[in-house]
Amino acid sequence: MERRDDIDIAKGIGIILVVWAHAHGPATNFITQFHMPFFFFISGMLYSSENCSGKEYIIHKSKSLLLPFWWWNLFFYPLYFVLFYWGKWSAFVFGKEILDIFLTVEKVPFLGATWFLAALFQVSVIIHLAIRAFRKNKYGDFALLGMGAAVCALGFAIDFPHRISRTMVCSFFYISGYLYNKNLRTRLGERAKTVGALAGGILFIVIAGINEVSLAENRYRHRVMFIVGAFAATAFVLQLSAWILKKRWGGEGKISKHLAYIGKGSLGIVIWHLLIFRAPILLQIILMQAGLKAIIAFPVYDASGWWWLAYLIAGIYLSLGWQYVLEHNPLSTPMRRLHMI
C-alpha cells in the first residue's frame, strides 16, 4: 500500500496521546476513551492483504509484530525479575512468567504497551482468515461486520483472563477500519468528512464528560457510548490530520512533517516509552530523594505538577532516539535478520 502522509500524521497524533495518557497528563480520562480503538481502526484501514495466503500472512505478521514482542520482553524480563522480586526469587515464578510471555498473555511491565503488538497480531491474523473466507460472498462485508459486533459484545459481557476481553472489543474497530477504507473513504466527499469530524469532536467531548472507561479492566459506565465516542473521536482525528497536511503549517509544512515523522516511528514509541520513563524517574530519585525502588514504579513515579510533561517528552523523543540507535549500529543488520527491529 502506498504510504499516506495524512495517516502518518494521524498516527503521530495518536501516539502522542497514548504517551500523554500513560504520563498521567491532563484530560487523560478523555484520551483513554478512544486512543486504543483509534489505533486498531487505523490498522484496519491499512490492511491490504486479501490476496495473501493465510500461511504467508501469518509469517509476515509474525516477523513484524510477534517476534519483536518476544525478543524484547524476553530480553528485559531477567532484569525486571531481579528488581521486582528482589530477595524473593523463585524459579517457578521465573519459568511461569517466561511461558506467559511466549503465550503472549503477559509482558514485562516496563514494556507494557507491547501488548498492542501481540493483540494486533492475533486480531489481524484471525480477521485476515475471515476476510479470505467471506471475500467471494456478496454479503461477506455484512458477515464480517456482524462477526466483529458479536465478538465485541462477547468481550463486553465476559471478563476473560489476561485481558483478552480488551482485544476482543478492539477487534471490532479493526474490522470497522477495514470496511470504512474499502467501502466509504473514497466515496465520502470532503464536506461530508469535515462536517462529520466536527460533529464527532463535539459528540466525543459530550460523551467523554459523561462516560468512564477502563478498556484494560473491561469496565464501562456506558458501553454503547464508549463505542459511539471512540468512532466519533477517530473521525475527528483522521480529518484533523488531513487538514493539518493541507494547511502545511510552520513553513513548508514543518508541523505536518514532524507529526508524520513521529507517526512513522509510532511502533518504536509503543515498545520503548514505558521503559524510557525510567529516565525522568531517575531524575526524580535524585531531585526528590525518592528511594531507588521508585525505578520500578509503573507507569510513572510522580506525575504531579509539570512532571507529566517530562515523561511525555522523554517517552516520545528518547524513544525515537533509541529506535534510531537500534537501526543504525554495527548490530543493526543481524538484528533486522532476527526481526528485532
Disulfide bonds with the S-S distance in Angstrom:
none
